[in-house]
């Protein structure tokens, strides 16, 4: 047997890079610290820090005469939050967010289901692209485009006229609360834009949840005598439910906090996002703005605990 | 066992299942009898699992007919077939506990809750998992999940149980335990088991009959001893156990007749070169090229003078001396050990 020469690296002293690698290899805790230091700093100081600063500010209050924020603990701001006018804003926003979420879920589920179960590799890729493509363009541009689509002279009105259904459109716009002078000045129009804008955030988590349901579970259910509808109710939907909840966390909280869409589309009725924007800006009432911000956080907290009780996270 | 008098549980006639150009199942004919433990044995991609899925109804045949107890079931969905399946990955519902998993088939049929619970308890006793009804599948070991999957499939009292490599994920010890247990459950309830496996030893251990699959076709159907002792094709001779394959001129010299033959390594004995030859025996002389010690056995690779190699397995009895590499030996075996096989690949 001829001897094989040892590789060159074994004869030379290790390079600096290799020594650094070895240093960290021997100290796994230190490597973990180095890896996590920056994100922890960001999450701990910038993110949690600003959130707690916000919470603290909501317990300060604005002196009505001087317009100066009094930095003392008090519930004055929360008292003014619970006035009828502000509660109207909260209720209106929550109802809108609820309708948007339910509609998004109803629209997203069949699309996500088709993508996960039936679509070929190619079609699936195209559908992912179609779902994600709107997110590549500016949110503001899309909202303003919708204002034009929904306007009195817009394509929707034109289309209804073409079908001779303008009476129907006017009838819908004549309804109290959701109606208005045109779709772009109605809560119905605002609802449509919200659903359009947040739909991808619902499709993707539901799709992910459905992709993770093994085909064999569906076979097993069918094998045990369950017809497709039963399998859907008892196996597929419960396993995809965490995805629906994840998606609804997006659509619900994004709707609760949005202030652009209610500003561009709809009537003059205020939404939480706009209230926050107005209070911290022109009104200079940072404590009330902060208190308004606490509302969606509390609502989401309640929402998640209900979802947990419904067993949304059991299958995780 | 005379097959003519027994009820046919599953019958496949000229069944094909093609996926594009791939002939997963290619003109398969099978007759399975009531109460039989029948194995579909073959390497991966041989069509055995597709065959099982055709019987379950998860796949529909491209052509041919499938009958369950005399009723044509091509085109009938799985939920309308009187068969149940134990899946390779168990396919337990992760959001339900063990009791709910096992009772699923009864829940589908709207069986009242009280009866459902009693029957779930009975099933848990049958698979020896009493008191486990409230556990989640994720809290169980592989062997326990296996039992739950079995109980879930049996609770509907199917007339045929399909098992898709159910023991594949278990370690050797547990697998051997489950083999015995599955067999005893099958004998107790007396229904037909169709068992898919790639493990020839498992198939030999458990089955009443075996169908050996290769490339979508059935190579041979028979009892374990028929399959092992009298393989009819080169593939079966090589896949079920190991065989020495002799063909051409050397085959004619050694066996005395033309054709292709399979000889099991354990049928050949090593004797001294000068030893006399009894009647009805074949012999060959050669040199030991390799000795592989396997504990219970030793395997020898003997290079014959005619140019062929023969593998010989000898049990390590206390009297037998291990022959050394390079020593000249004489191999003898009974002429009945020359099994003629079809010459194909």
Interface residues (C-beta under 8 A of the other chain):
Chain A: X214 X216 X217 X219 X220 X221 X222 X223 X224 X225 X226 X227 X230 X234 X235 X238 X239 X311 X314 X315
Chain B: X56 X57 X58 X77 X78 X79 X83 X84 X85 X87 X88 X89 X91 X92 X93 X94 X95 X104 X105 X107 X108 X109 X152 X153 X156
